[in-house]
Structures are given as C-alpha cells and as structure tokens.
Amino acid sequence: MVGFALVLTALLISHTAVAAPYSWSMLENALYFGIARPVYVVGIWFILFVFFTGGFSLGKAFMGRPIFRVLGKLAFESALITPLAVQLIYSQLPNGLFV
C-alpha cells in the first residue's frame, strides 16, 4: 500500500510542470529531480518486493507470463524515446530551450 502511494505521489506531483514546462522555479525543479524520482523508484521497489519475496504468489505467477517480458522490452524502448519527446515539448515553445 505504501508503494502505491509513493508511486502515485511521484507521478502526479509533476502535472503542473508537464502542462507548463517553464512554470516551476529552479528550486522546485531541483526538489522534483532530487526527491520525487528516487521516491518513485523506491515505491516501485516496495511493490515488486512483495512479488519477489513470495508474499503474493498469485501476483508472481501473473507477472511471470510471457506478455510481461514483451511489456518490459517495450518499457525499455519507451524510456529511450522519452528524452526525445521532452526535447520536442521544450523546443516547440516560444523562446524554446534545447535540453
């Protein structure tokens, strides 16, 4: 339960920055990159820890299906493409910034 709360908080906290990329100050950006992203990783780790330790055997059997291997590969590729999408968002704005 804690893992889900951490993941949702880390995902939803950046809504205003995604909607208007220049709306956050440097301090808010530093806090987001310094706190929210590690919290997201820790939340995912909490969720997966239950599967890996055998505390939820139904979930472990469900995640062991071949479709999740495909989804994992797609997630990796999307992680490679995400910086390009962010670059397009920032460079299309007035006074665009190239990251």
C-alpha angles and dihedrals in degrees: 000000000000090000093055091049092051093048094048092047092050092048098045099041093074097054095108092049092051092047093048110013096195096048095091123081123230090259092054091048091050091049092048095050093040100045115012098053096049089045089054091052092048090049092052089047091053090052095047093042089070090055095046096049093051096247091130109034094174090057092046091053090046093050090047093069119114093245090069090058088056091046090050091054090049090050090053092051092047089052088057092049097045096081089055091053091049089049090053092050094051097041095051094058124096107273087017121207123216110217 
